[in-house]
Amino acid sequence: MTISYDDLVADARAHITEISPAELSPIGESGFILIDVREIDEWEAGIIPGARHVSRGTLEGQIARAVPNPDLPLVLYCAGGSRSALAAVTLATMGYRDVRSLKGGFAAWKSGGFAWELPGGLSADQRTRYARHISLPEVGETGQQRLLDSRVLIIGAGGLGSPSALYLAAGGVGTLGIVDFDRVDATNLGRQILHNLGRIGEKKVESARQTLTALNSDVKVEAHDMRLDASNVLELMSGYEVVIDGTDNFPTRYLVNDASIHLQKPVVHGSIFRFEGQVSVFDPRSGPCYRCLFRAPPPPELAPSCAEAGVLGVLPGVIGCLQATETLKLLLGVGKPLVGRILTYDALDQEFRTLKLKKDPQCPACSGALPTLVDYDESCAVPA
């Protein structure tokens, strides 16, 4: 004995509760969570405001991500009310305790003169490009849209800035500011993967722009061909949400730290030396700053530069990728950022260690009045 589709729908309606458009409106006062179970092309043609999209074909696998609490009251809708009735039976079987179907579906809602809208958010091409992000419940379409709306400043288009910028662009961070006043040199190419042989002699910020826009046309690259100093740091950093410190010198590192305290913006710190690197997040809103770790720059003779001491070419790739990871976490509000912790990496032993860092009550930058922005002696170099 076979059962027709109509019989199946009729049986479903006999076992669920249907709600009329008038009973559902006004939506904001109904207390229900709206779930649109139509296909994506139907969703893009118009939705009930506030609805979440979980297509009927993926409902069983995706509903727990959209609505993790089975006690919340749900209203499902489709085009005419049939698919949503079947979906309501499925969710009831899965343990959702208060599930209803919109009688007449979206067609009845529109014909009744109730408010509807075209959905914002991602295009079809963007859903394809960022599919692996979207499938993560911690990201989803909302999180991906958040990334596309985000603004990140990367200070330095060198060894650390290169992998950070590439992965943030690939992941869809919508605006990347790149600060660097240098030109591409042949000695850069062993580790600064934003650049190539054909761009030797070009400005690094322009080389970076070419690479990043070729990787992802969704990303706007704001090139700042300048030396960062006390006269421009506040204005520049104020236009971004997160700052990635990819510098290789003490003057800029301390300047960025002090400016972040003025602006209350997080800085994702990275540093490399020979075969070792470290990553941390200095967020003045909730944790220690760079001066809590190193109160003042050391004398230049005690801090040899990477040019003098050397650096393993792949090392900035590891550290820069970790900086990009911390940046994405901050933008999405997920996970536990490296605030109050330093992650160290030893490439020779292939070993990571996490060290705790507490706020220094005597810190000259974050434990009293706002620090004075100072341009330190440019002969200071990178710390070991």
VOGU-3710 file (C-alpha; in Angstrom, 3 decimals, decimal comma):
1> mtisyddlva> 0,000/0,000/0,000  1,347/3,412/-0,989  0,508/6,796/0,502  0,224/9,886/-1,669  1,984/13,138/-0,877  -1,339/14,775/-0,098  -2,203/12,007/2,343  1,198/12,354/3,977  0,715/16,100/4,420  -2,823/15,622/5,736
11> darahiteis> -1,583/13,121/8,291  1,163/15,520/9,359  -1,328/18,340/9,835  -3,420/16,082/12,025  -0,497/15,677/14,409  0,807/19,255/14,603  -0,442/22,709/15,491  -0,856/25,248/12,709  -0,763/28,984/13,299  -2,350/31,614/11,055
21> paelspiges> -0,505/34,692/9,790  -2,722/36,894/11,950  -1,805/34,883/15,061  1,875/35,179/14,247  1,828/38,933/13,641  3,289/41,130/15,025  6,341/38,902/14,845  8,397/40,693/17,440  5,707/40,166/20,061  4,877/36,544/19,260
31> gfilidvrei> 7,865/35,044/21,043  8,372/32,446/18,323  11,573/31,710/16,412  10,813/31,662/12,706  12,412/28,971/10,553  12,141/29,222/6,766  12,395/25,676/5,356  12,217/26,662/1,673  15,064/26,298/-0,800  17,650/29,031/-1,198
41> deweagiipg> 16,156/30,459/-4,424  12,795/30,838/-2,672  14,477/32,476/0,325  16,240/34,995/-1,898  12,906/36,030/-3,459  11,548/37,251/-0,124  11,297/36,319/3,554  9,343/37,054/6,698  11,486/39,511/8,710  13,575/37,815/11,373
51> arhvsrgtle> 13,413/34,331/9,875  16,327/31,906/9,992  16,960/29,762/6,932  17,237/25,985/7,302  16,093/24,273/4,115  13,870/21,208/4,348  16,556/19,088/2,714  19,094/19,849/5,441  16,732/20,273/8,369  17,665/17,206/10,405
61> gqiaravpnp> 21,385/17,933/10,164  21,290/21,717/10,587  18,486/22,520/13,027  20,617/21,974/16,147  22,999/24,673/14,896  20,202/27,136/14,185  18,218/26,339/17,349  20,288/24,394/19,899  17,614/24,635/22,621  14,708/22,221/21,898
71> dlplvlycag> 12,483/24,000/24,421  12,234/27,215/22,409  8,933/27,768/20,547  9,315/27,478/16,769  7,175/28,398/13,777  8,170/26,806/10,481  7,045/28,110/7,116  7,431/27,161/3,475  5,705/28,429/0,335  2,230/27,004/1,010
81> gsrsalaavt> 2,363/25,180/4,338  2,891/21,573/3,230  6,667/21,177/3,619  6,581/23,039/6,912  3,937/20,656/8,240  6,112/17,659/7,395  9,118/19,428/8,896  7,203/20,112/12,108  6,509/16,392/12,518  10,215/15,669/12,005
91> latmgyrdvr> 11,304/18,191/14,634  8,742/16,878/17,106  10,200/13,408/16,591  13,660/14,847/17,237  12,559/16,233/20,596  11,564/19,822/19,823  8,663/20,427/22,150  6,818/23,444/20,724  6,803/23,395/16,936  4,106/24,926/14,759
101> slkggfaawk> 3,586/25,363/11,035  2,440/28,600/9,387  -0,900/27,894/7,749  -0,785/28,809/4,067  2,938/29,499/4,279  4,688/32,515/2,829  2,004/32,912/0,144  -0,692/33,418/2,798  1,573/35,786/4,700  2,119/37,998/1,645
111> sggfawelpg> -1,491/37,922/0,484  -2,574/38,919/3,991  -0,617/42,154/3,636  1,917/41,342/6,339  5,468/42,732/6,204  8,091/40,884/4,210  11,528/41,781/2,876  14,325/40,711/0,618  17,076/39,036/2,610  20,401/40,785/2,958
121> glsadqrtry> 23,613/38,939/3,540  25,673/36,758/1,257  25,332/36,331/-2,477  25,170/32,896/-4,075  28,820/33,193/-5,090  29,810/34,113/-1,547  27,908/31,157/-0,115  29,938/28,937/-2,409  33,263/30,617/-1,673  32,849/30,610/2,104
131> arhislpevg> 30,964/27,307/2,349  33,459/25,764/4,778  33,145/28,764/7,096  29,367/28,819/6,844  29,116/25,137/7,759  30,753/25,916/11,114  28,015/26,636/13,676  30,315/29,156/15,349  30,457/31,139/12,084  27,476/30,507/9,817
141> etgqqrllds> 26,189/33,129/7,386  25,891/35,705/10,143  29,525/35,299/11,155  30,729/35,362/7,569  28,818/38,568/6,963  30,452/39,930/10,110  33,873/39,153/8,617  32,962/40,838/5,345  31,957/43,941/7,305  35,156/43,930/9,394
151> rvliigaggl> 38,192/46,190/9,162  41,669/44,967/10,151  44,909/46,935/10,068  48,125/45,015/9,354  51,279/46,901/10,247  54,041/45,589/8,051  53,764/43,825/4,690  56,717/41,568/5,456  57,247/38,116/6,892  54,428/38,208/9,456
161> gspsalylaa> 52,079/40,503/7,573  52,195/38,310/4,453  50,577/35,102/5,784  48,255/37,091/8,050  46,985/39,170/5,148  46,655/36,215/2,781  44,553/34,126/5,148  42,389/37,022/6,286  41,722/37,959/2,666  40,996/34,352/1,745
171> ggvgtlgivd> 38,625/34,106/4,719  36,661/37,153/3,624  37,700/39,933/5,991  36,195/42,781/4,015  38,724/45,572/4,532  42,440/45,138/5,123  44,633/48,138/5,799  48,320/47,562/5,017  50,950/49,899/6,467  54,491/49,804/5,092
181> fdrvdatnlg> 56,882/52,382/3,624  59,423/49,932/2,183  59,985/48,472/-1,285  60,242/44,821/-2,284  63,796/43,528/-2,160  65,242/40,219/-3,340  66,163/39,356/0,241  62,459/39,521/1,177  61,311/36,740/-1,089  62,393/33,813/1,090
191> rqilhnlgri> 59,679/34,590/3,615  57,489/37,525/2,493  55,033/35,590/0,362  52,874/38,571/-0,630  55,608/39,532/-3,120  57,387/37,946/-6,089  60,318/38,400/-8,447  58,372/40,587/-10,841  57,718/43,146/-8,117  61,249/43,775/-6,886
201> gekkvesarq> 61,585/47,526/-6,462  57,829/48,123/-6,127  56,212/49,562/-3,035  55,289/46,731/-0,681  51,796/48,085/-0,053  51,041/48,086/-3,778  52,486/44,614/-4,213  50,309/43,467/-1,316  47,232/45,072/-2,881  47,790/43,245/-6,151
211> tltalnsdvk> 48,206/39,866/-4,447  45,245/40,194/-2,093  42,731/41,552/-4,605  43,715/38,802/-7,051  43,004/36,280/-4,300  39,593/37,665/-3,310  37,664/40,438/-5,052  35,418/40,780/-1,984  38,315/42,332/-0,081  39,118/46,034/-0,157
221> veahdmrlda> 42,804/46,755/0,441  43,652/50,156/1,872  47,336/50,800/1,183  49,089/53,153/3,604  52,496/53,903/2,121  53,954/55,643/5,154  56,163/55,322/8,173  54,043/54,905/11,288  54,942/57,496/13,914  53,516/59,387/16,859
231> snvlelmsgy> 51,938/62,004/14,588  49,764/59,612/12,571  49,306/56,420/14,597  46,074/57,388/16,381  44,331/58,591/13,245  45,371/55,514/11,310  44,531/52,891/13,931  41,204/54,500/14,837  39,679/53,384/11,548  40,073/49,662/12,251
241> evvidgtdnf> 38,691/47,131/14,737  41,771/44,934/15,235  45,436/45,718/14,659  47,976/43,058/13,680  51,510/43,948/14,688  53,747/42,444/12,026  56,657/44,777/12,630  60,292/43,836/13,205  61,415/46,765/15,311  60,947/48,113/18,821
251> ptrylvndas> 59,992/51,722/17,992  56,856/50,708/16,115  55,985/47,921/18,534  55,912/50,240/21,556  54,148/52,973/19,599  51,394/50,582/18,490  50,992/49,282/22,026  50,626/52,769/23,522  48,230/53,889/20,780  46,071/50,808/21,366
261> ihlqkpvvhg> 45,671/51,879/25,002  44,531/55,327/23,883  42,035/53,789/21,459  41,093/50,685/23,494  41,726/48,434/20,496  43,204/44,916/20,595  46,609/44,278/19,056  47,517/40,795/17,809  51,239/40,598/18,472  53,724/38,373/16,702
271> sifrfegqvs> 57,506/38,256/16,739  60,170/35,973/15,265  63,887/35,416/15,796  66,062/32,745/14,194  64,059/29,538/14,862  61,636/30,856/17,481  58,463/32,907/17,518  55,706/34,056/19,813  52,104/35,233/19,568  49,851/37,058/22,014
281> vfdprsgpcy> 46,829/39,339/22,067  47,274/42,612/23,923  43,744/43,837/24,564  43,684/46,927/26,812  40,012/46,316/27,573  40,625/43,051/29,399  44,294/42,146/29,785  47,941/43,149/30,002  49,742/45,182/27,394  53,104/44,782/25,685
291> rclfrapppp> 54,794/46,957/28,309  53,592/44,569/31,011  55,908/42,077/29,291  58,738/44,400/28,239  58,485/47,672/30,128  60,881/49,646/27,910  62,947/49,013/24,773  66,387/47,536/25,381  69,534/49,233/24,134  70,061/48,548/20,414
301> elapscaeag> 73,260/46,579/21,024  71,304/44,028/23,092  68,697/43,380/20,406  70,176/42,140/17,130  67,913/42,359/14,119  66,768/39,438/11,994  69,007/40,751/9,235  71,978/40,245/11,546  70,919/37,026/13,270  68,857/35,415/10,479
311> vlgvlpgvig> 65,441/33,777/10,527  64,128/30,471/9,197  62,059/31,336/6,131  58,990/29,291/7,085  58,873/30,579/10,678  56,892/33,760/9,911  54,383/31,580/8,074  53,636/29,694/11,299  53,466/32,815/13,468  51,585/34,896/10,895
321> clqatetlkl> 48,935/32,199/10,498  48,495/32,109/14,267  48,031/35,893/14,228  45,359/35,531/11,545  43,640/32,863/13,657  43,554/35,113/16,719  42,208/37,958/14,597  39,340/35,846/13,236  38,485/34,739/16,780  38,323/38,341/17,932
331> llgvgkplvg> 36,146/39,406/15,004  33,748/36,485/15,414  33,711/36,531/19,202  34,513/32,824/19,420  37,001/30,765/21,361  39,503/32,004/23,920  41,897/34,618/22,527  45,506/34,738/23,714  44,773/37,576/26,126  47,003/37,212/29,178
341> riltydaldq> 48,866/34,360/27,509  51,897/34,090/25,242  52,149/31,189/22,813  55,784/30,408/22,009  57,026/28,208/19,180  60,401/26,499/18,773  60,819/25,272/15,221  63,912/23,190/15,969  62,179/21,137/18,651  58,752/21,534/16,987
351> efrtlklkkd> 57,340/22,568/20,332  54,651/24,998/21,446  54,404/26,352/24,987  51,827/28,653/26,564  52,989/31,112/29,202  50,685/33,157/31,400  51,099/36,925/31,465  49,540/39,054/34,178  48,894/42,758/34,117  51,771/44,624/35,775
361> pqcpacsgal> 50,380/46,971/38,468  53,421/49,183/37,890  53,128/49,197/34,100  53,923/52,704/32,853  51,405/52,430/30,008  48,238/50,698/31,185  48,180/51,179/34,955  47,858/54,937/35,183  47,446/57,947/32,930  47,403/57,430/29,186
371> ptlvdydesc> 50,941/56,925/27,881  52,682/59,622/25,908  53,199/58,573/22,293  56,942/58,536/21,644  59,031/57,923/18,528  61,880/55,820/19,877  65,378/55,659/18,436  65,076/53,837/15,116  68,257/51,893/15,835  66,255/49,706/18,240
381> avpa> 65,715/46,307/16,703  63,696/43,173/17,226  63,776/41,316/20,570  65,172/37,842/20,853
//
